[in-house]
Amino acid sequence: MDERQRLQTILLEKSYRRGNFTLTSGKTSDFYIDGKQTTLSAEGGYLCGRLLFDLIRSGDEPIGAVGGMTLGADPLVTAVSIVSYLENMPIPAFIVRKEAKGHGTGSSIEGLKNLPAGCRVALIEDVVTTGGTLLTVIDRVEAAGFTVGLVVTVVDRQEGGGETLAARGYPLKALFTREELQALP
């Protein structure tokens, strides 16, 4: 079994649930993907980091940092950064807060000291439904002076997020679409 197939198995075992759920977007769904159950496991986190890093380094232009919205992206950007270091191609990670800190620096982006000024970044999310979270992250990252060069997710639920992002000029790349994830390996 290759790494992608193994990650699919882990996602289905740990993260995929059937039932009635209300999503972050407010939509209801008959299935839910709790990505953190996979990304916070040792093997699942490593495989996500490895596969996302491979996707990032296969791009046309170099990426200077990886980041995303807390909490879903936290384990992912850390995993990608660690894998990149192990591959002798270190990419620092950053995390976008839901709200700016009310103390200290008041920053809405953590890890800025590690990022080259104005660099091209990859934004990562565990699961994309409408793309709303990623649009918020894009706006904050660009307002901070960075260029969004890549937007990636572990699972694209295929519920409009990819189209919403593409309409703003940010094509979404996914390790798995809903169809691919649900297809038995």
C-alpha positions, 0 to 999 in steps of 0.5 A: 500500500502506498502512502496516499492509499494508507492516508485514505485508509486512516482518514476513513477509519479515524475522520469520516463519519456518517450521520446528520451534522452542521458544518462550520459553513452552517450547511447540514450534511449526511457525512462529516470529516473530522480531519484532526482525528487523522492529522493529530495521529502520528502516522496520519500527521506524518503522511499528511505532511509528506504528501502535502510537502510533495505537492508543494515542492512540485509547484512551478514557483518556490514556496517560502512558508506554509500556513493556515487558520487555527485550529485545522491547519495547525498540525498540518503546517507543522507536519509540512514544515518538519518534513521539509526540514528532513528533506533539506528544504526547510519551509517555515510554518505560520498560523493565522488566528481567528482573531488578533491577540488582545495582548502582546504584539496584537498579531493575527499571524503567528510565526512571522519572524520565521518568514522571509518578507513578502514571500510566496506562501502555501495555505493549507486546510484539512477540509474545504467545504465553501472555501470561506475560511481560506478566503479569510486567510488569503485576505489576512496573509495578503494584507500582511504583505505576502503572496499566496502561491498555492492553496491546498487541502487534505479533503475537498468536500466538493461543495463549492469551495474549489469554485469559490477560490478559483473565482478569486484566482486561487485554484484549490489542490486537494490530496483527496476529493470527496469522491476519491476519499469515499472510493475504496482503495 
